C-alpha cells in the first residue's frame, strides 16, 4: 500500500516537532509527538497512517494545551480517508482543584459529510479525584458550534459541552487514560471516547495503543453515525 507524500511529510514533522517546539516555546512547555498505524471502521474501512502533536504549558494559575492530529489513507491513487483536527484550551486555576476554561476546536473530515466543524466553549472544571496514581477531571460548559455542509450552507447552534479525563498511573512506566466528551446541540450531539494505554520503552520513547469511538446523532444521508479508530503508535516525549 502506497501512502501519499503528505503522510511521509507528516511523519517527518512529527519527528522534528519536539525539538523545534521546545526552542520556540521555551522549557516550560512539554508534550509528545505520535506516529502510528490506524485501522478504521464506519464511514471509512481502510488501513491508514496518523500523526499527532500534543503540547502543554503548566503554571501556577494558568494551563494551556494544544492538540493537533492528521489522518490520511490511500488505496492506489485514490484517497480513502483524510481528516485534520486541532483544539486549544486555556484553564485558569482559582483553587487547587477548580478552574475556568476556554476552548477552541476545529475539524475537517473529507468523508464525514461535513466540510468542517468548529466550536468555541467556556465553562468550569474540577479535579474530583487526586491520588498518588489516579486523577479525574470533569468539565461542563456552554458555547457555539458551526458546521459547514458542502453547498447547503453553514449550521450555527448553541451547544453544551461535558467532558471528563481519567488518568491511572499503573506503574512508573505505564499509564491508562480515558477521555470522554459530548457536545449537545439543537442539530446534533457529538460524543467521543478515547481509551489509551501507554508504556515507556527507553528514554523519551514510548508505545501507545488507543481506541477511539465517535458518534454523531444526526448526519447527512449516506453517512454512518459511528466511526472507530484503533491505533498503535510510537511516541516521543519532550
N, C-alpha and C positions, 0 to 999 in steps of 0.2 A: 504494500500500500504506500503510495507516494503522498507526502504532505506538502502543501503549498509553501512557498518561500516565506510567507509571513509567519508560519508556525515555527520555522527554523529561527527566524529573527526573534520571535518571542522567547524562544529558549535562550538565545544569546543574551537578550536584555535581562532575563531573569537571573542569569548567572552573574552579570556585571552590575546589576542594580544595587546590591548591598553596599559595596564599597563606594559607589557614586553617591548613594543616599546619605551615608554617614558623613562624607566630606561636605556635601551640600547643606545638610540639615543640622549637623553638629552631633556631638556624642550623646545628647540627651534623648535622641531617637533610637529606637530598637525595632527589630522586625524580622521578617523572613521572606525568602523567595522560594516558590514551589514550581516544579515542573513534573508533569506526570501523564500517565496513560488513563484514559477515561472510556468506560463502556456506558452508553446511554440507551434508555428505552423511553417510549412515549411518542412525542412528535418526531423524534429522530432516533433511529436504531442503527448506530454506526460505531466504529472504533475511532477514537479522537485523541487529540493532544490538548493539554491545558497548561496555562501558565498563570501564576498568581503572585502578587506582591502585597504584603501586609506591613504597615508601619504604625508605630505607636510612640507617643511622647507623654510621659507621666511626670507631673509636677505636683507641688503641694496642694494647689487648689484646682488646677486645670489638667485635663486629659484629652489628648487629640488622637484619633485613629483614622487611618486611610487604608482602604482595601481596594485593589484593582485585580480584575481577572479577565482572561480571554480564553475562549474555547473555539477551536477550529477543527474541521474534519473535511476530508475529500474522498471521493470514490472515483478514481480515474481523474478525469478533467472536471468533474462536477463537484461543487461544494455542497456537502450534505449537512453541515452544522456550522453556524457562525454566531457567536454570542460574545458580547463585551459588556462588562458591568463595573461599576465603581460606586463607593459610598464614602462619605466623610462624616465623622461625628465629633463634636466637641462637648465635653462634660465639664460642668462647674461643680466642684465638690464643696458643699457648705457644711457638712459634718463628715465624720469618718466613714459613715455608711450611706449618706444621702447625697444625691446630685441632681442637677438640672441638665438637660441635654438639648442640643440642636443637631439635626441630622439631614443630610442631603444625599440622594441616591439617583443613579441613572443606569438604565439597562436597555440595550438594543439586542434583539434576537431575531435573526432573519426568518426563523421557522416557527415563531410564536403567533403569527397573525398580527403582531403589532410592530410598527417601525421602531418605536421606543416607548419606554415608560420612565417617568421621573417623579420624584416625590420630595416633599420638604415637611419635616415634622419637628415639633418641640414638645418636651414633656419632662417627667420626673422619673428618676431611677433610684433604686435602693439595693444595697448588698444585704440580702436577708440571711445568708449563710456564710460564715467565715471560720474555718478551722485550719489546722496545720496542713491538711491535704485537700480540702474542698472549699469552693466558693460558688455562690449562686447570686446572680444579679437579675433583678426584674425591672422592667420599664413599661411605662404607659404614656402615650402622648397623642396629640392631635395635629393634623396638618392637611396638606393638599396633594393630589396626585394628578398627573397629566399623562394621557395615553394616546399616542398617535396611531390611528387605524388606517394606514395607507391613504387612499384618496378620499376616505369618508370623513376626514376632519379629525379634530382632537377632542377627546373627552376630558372634562375637568370635573373633579369631585373632591369633596371633603372626606378625609379618612381618619379613623382611629387606629393607632399602632400599639401593639402589645408585643413585648419581646422578653426572652429570658436567655441567659447564658450560664451554663453549669460547667465547672472545671473540676476534675478529680485527678490529683497527682497520685497515680497508682504507686509509683516508685520514684527515686531521684532521677531516673532516666526515661520515664514513660508517663503519659497523661491521656485522659479521655475527656473530650469536650462535647457538649451538645448546645447548639444554637437554634432556638425556635422563635419564629416571629410570624405575626399575622397583621396584615393591613386590611381593615374593613372599610369598604366604601359603598356608595349607593349603586355603583355599576358593577363592582366585582370585589370579592375577597381573595387576597393572595396570601397563602400560607407557605412557609418554607422551613424545613428542618434540615440541619447539617450535623451529622454524628461523625466524629473523627477520633482516631486512635493514633497517637504519635509516639515514636520511640527513638531515642538518640542512638547514633551509630558510633561516631567518633568525632571529637572536637565539635565543630559547628554543624555537622551533618546529621540529619535525622531522616527516618522514613515515616510516611503518613498514609493511613488508609481512611477514606471518608466515604460517606453515603449521604446523598442529598435527595430530598423529595420536595418538589414544588407543585402546589395545586392552585389553580385559578378557577373560581366558581363559575365565571361567565366568560366564554371565549368565542372568537369568531367561528363561523361554520367551517367544518372540516378540521378543526384543531382539537387535539385531546386536552383534557383538563389537567392531567397529571404528567409531570416529567420526573425522571430519576437520573441520577449520576452516581456511578461507583468509580472511585479514583484511587489509584496507588501512585504516590508521588515521592520524589526526593526533595528534601527541604534543606535550605541553607539559612541558618540563623545568624543574625548580626546585632 
